[in-house]
Amino acid sequence: MARDVERPRRLHRTDWMALLSGVLFVVLGILLVTRAITDPLILIGVMVLGLAFAGLVAIVARGVRGK
């Protein structure tokens, strides 16, 4: 018979870089499909700025966590 032993629950830390990068690429994909952005230069600029923002958030989150 299996015993019901309660173990401490482990929580996953949020990977902010991956989460924000994924959201960025989904939004950029939607903008491309709907033809809201047609200029490749603007698309690349938004992508670079979005990835820079995601990296900044990831660095700040890691600093706050203390690791």
C-alpha positions as CSV (number, residue, x, y, z in Angstrom):
1,M,0.0,0.0,0.0
2,A,1.3,3.4,-0.9
3,R,1.8,5.9,1.9
4,D,0.6,9.5,1.5
5,V,3.7,11.4,2.4
6,E,3.5,15.1,2.0
7,R,6.6,16.5,0.4
8,P,7.4,20.2,0.2
9,R,6.1,21.6,-3.0
10,R,8.8,22.9,-5.3
11,L,7.9,26.0,-7.4
12,H,9.4,26.7,-10.8
13,R,11.1,30.1,-11.2
14,T,9.8,32.1,-14.1
15,D,12.2,32.4,-17.0
16,W,11.4,36.0,-17.9
17,M,13.7,36.0,-20.9
18,A,12.0,33.0,-22.5
19,L,8.5,34.2,-21.6
20,L,8.9,37.7,-22.9
21,S,10.7,36.6,-26.0
22,G,8.0,34.1,-26.8
23,V,5.3,36.8,-26.4
24,L,7.3,39.2,-28.6
25,F,7.6,36.7,-31.4
26,V,3.9,35.8,-31.3
27,V,2.9,39.5,-31.4
28,L,5.4,40.2,-34.2
29,G,4.0,37.2,-36.1
30,I,0.4,38.5,-35.7
31,L,1.5,41.9,-36.9
32,L,3.1,40.4,-40.0
33,V,0.2,38.2,-40.8
34,T,-2.3,41.1,-40.5
35,R,0.1,43.3,-42.4
36,A,0.1,45.9,-39.6
37,I,3.9,46.1,-40.1
38,T,5.2,45.9,-43.7
39,D,8.6,47.6,-43.4
40,P,11.3,45.1,-42.5
41,L,13.5,47.8,-40.9
42,I,10.7,48.7,-38.4
43,L,10.2,45.0,-37.8
44,I,13.9,44.4,-37.0
45,G,14.0,47.5,-34.8
46,V,11.0,46.4,-32.8
47,M,12.4,42.9,-32.4
48,V,15.8,44.2,-31.2
49,L,14.2,46.6,-28.7
50,G,11.8,43.9,-27.5
51,L,14.7,41.4,-26.9
52,A,16.7,44.1,-25.2
53,F,13.7,44.8,-22.9
54,A,13.3,41.1,-22.2
55,G,17.0,40.8,-21.3
56,L,16.8,43.8,-19.0
57,V,13.8,42.3,-17.2
58,A,15.6,38.9,-16.9
59,I,18.7,40.6,-15.4
60,V,16.6,42.6,-12.9
61,A,14.6,39.5,-11.9
62,R,17.7,37.5,-11.3
63,G,19.2,40.4,-9.2
64,V,16.0,40.6,-7.1
65,R,16.0,36.8,-6.6
66,G,19.6,37.0,-5.4
67,K,21.1,34.4,-7.7
